[in-house]
Amino acid sequence: MKNIKTLTALTVFLCFFFALCSCQTPAGRTAGQVVDDATITTKVKTKLLRDSIMSGFAISVQTFEGEVTLTGAVTSEEIKQRATRLANSVLGVQKVHNLIKVKK
């Protein structure tokens, strides 16, 4: 009887263990990595919106594995570079891909 309980407990534990190990996105990322990227995205968006110069522009921010991609349109190269600097200042940002277009 004691062996059956031990075997049952071990089986339940192994099922939970393998279920937790398989919790990954299709890209092979864990939930924690996805949350980290979402946090970085939120912090970059907040920096851009709080900046007096950047707040009037619609800039899209996406993060994947700590790399931030900025898209949208601004009126000058200086403003485009400012967006890069602001994004780089956020903790956790590994690299910034600035795809913002400069429109006259």
Secondary structure by P-SEA (a helix, b strand, c coil): caaaaaaaaaaaaaaaaaaaaaccccccccaaaaaaaaaaaaaaaaaaaacccccccbbbbbbcccbbbbbbbbccaaaaaaaaaaaaaccccccccccccccc
